[in-house]
Amino acid sequence: MEPNMKKLTDFISKTGENPKFVAFMAHSGFAATVLMLFSGWHQYAAAVVALLLAVAKEFSFDLRYEATPPQTLMDSVEDFIGYLTGIAFALLAAHLGL
């Protein structure tokens, strides 16, 4: 295997095992999937509701009750950014007609 290909395969395999990457993808994928269930103005309304629920979940519920490992404020920020990314991609996909 070429050295550059080895570096690429190592990078991909390590990224897929990174817990922060997995959590980010789970949060963004969930948000995008839920929003894609809606269309038209309903999708924008769902995006607002999703944002409000994400704020409540990450900055209230998770900080108080997620105990293994204990949730930090930075963990909540990272998870919230995952939700924002999923919402943004779903709205962009809908806008582009995908």
C-alpha positions as CSV (number, residue, x, y, z in Angstrom):
1,M,0.0,0.0,0.0
2,E,1.3,3.5,-0.9
3,P,2.4,5.6,2.1
4,N,-0.2,8.3,1.3
5,M,-3.0,5.7,1.0
6,K,-1.9,4.3,4.4
7,K,-2.1,7.7,5.9
8,L,-5.6,8.2,4.5
9,T,-6.9,4.8,5.7
10,D,-5.5,5.5,9.1
11,F,-7.1,8.9,9.3
12,I,-10.5,7.5,8.2
13,S,-10.4,4.6,10.6
14,K,-9.4,6.8,13.6
15,T,-12.0,9.4,12.8
16,G,-14.8,6.8,12.7
17,E,-13.7,5.6,16.2
18,N,-13.5,9.1,17.6
19,P,-16.4,9.5,20.2
20,K,-16.8,13.3,19.5
21,F,-17.1,12.6,15.8
22,V,-19.7,9.9,16.4
23,A,-21.7,12.1,18.7
24,F,-21.6,15.0,16.3
25,M,-22.8,12.8,13.4
26,A,-25.6,11.3,15.6
27,H,-26.9,14.7,16.6
28,S,-26.7,16.2,13.1
29,G,-28.1,13.1,11.5
30,F,-31.0,12.9,13.9
31,A,-31.9,16.6,13.4
32,A,-31.7,16.3,9.6
33,T,-33.8,13.2,9.5
34,V,-36.5,14.6,11.6
35,L,-36.7,17.8,9.5
36,M,-36.8,15.9,6.3
37,L,-40.1,14.5,7.4
38,F,-41.7,17.9,6.9
39,S,-42.0,20.1,3.8
40,G,-42.8,23.7,2.9
41,W,-43.4,26.1,5.7
42,H,-43.9,23.1,8.1
43,Q,-40.2,22.4,7.8
44,Y,-39.3,25.9,8.9
45,A,-41.7,25.7,11.9
46,A,-40.2,22.3,12.8
47,A,-36.7,23.8,12.6
48,V,-37.7,26.5,15.1
49,V,-39.2,23.8,17.4
50,A,-36.1,21.6,16.9
51,L,-33.8,24.5,17.9
52,L,-35.8,25.2,21.0
53,L,-35.8,21.6,22.0
54,A,-32.1,21.2,21.3
55,V,-31.3,24.2,23.6
56,A,-33.5,22.8,26.4
57,K,-32.1,19.3,26.0
58,E,-28.4,20.2,25.8
59,F,-28.2,23.1,28.2
60,S,-30.7,22.0,30.8
61,F,-31.4,18.2,30.7
62,D,-28.1,16.9,29.7
63,L,-26.1,19.1,32.0
64,R,-28.2,18.0,34.9
65,Y,-28.8,14.3,34.2
66,E,-26.3,12.9,31.8
67,A,-23.9,11.2,34.2
68,T,-21.8,8.7,32.4
69,P,-19.5,10.4,31.7
70,P,-20.7,13.7,33.3
71,Q,-21.8,16.2,30.6
72,T,-19.7,19.4,30.5
73,L,-20.7,22.7,29.1
74,M,-18.4,22.1,26.2
75,D,-20.0,18.7,25.5
76,S,-23.4,20.5,25.3
77,V,-22.0,23.2,23.0
78,E,-20.6,20.5,20.7
79,D,-23.8,18.5,20.7
80,F,-25.8,21.7,20.0
81,I,-23.6,22.5,17.1
82,G,-24.3,19.0,15.8
83,Y,-28.1,19.8,15.9
84,L,-27.6,23.1,14.2
85,T,-25.6,21.5,11.4
86,G,-28.3,18.9,10.8
87,I,-31.0,21.5,10.8
88,A,-29.0,23.7,8.4
89,F,-28.3,20.8,6.0
90,A,-32.0,19.7,6.0
91,L,-33.1,23.2,5.2
92,L,-30.5,23.7,2.5
93,A,-31.4,20.3,0.9
94,A,-35.1,21.3,0.9
95,H,-34.3,24.7,-0.5
96,L,-32.3,23.1,-3.3
97,G,-35.1,20.6,-3.9
98,L,-33.0,17.5,-3.0
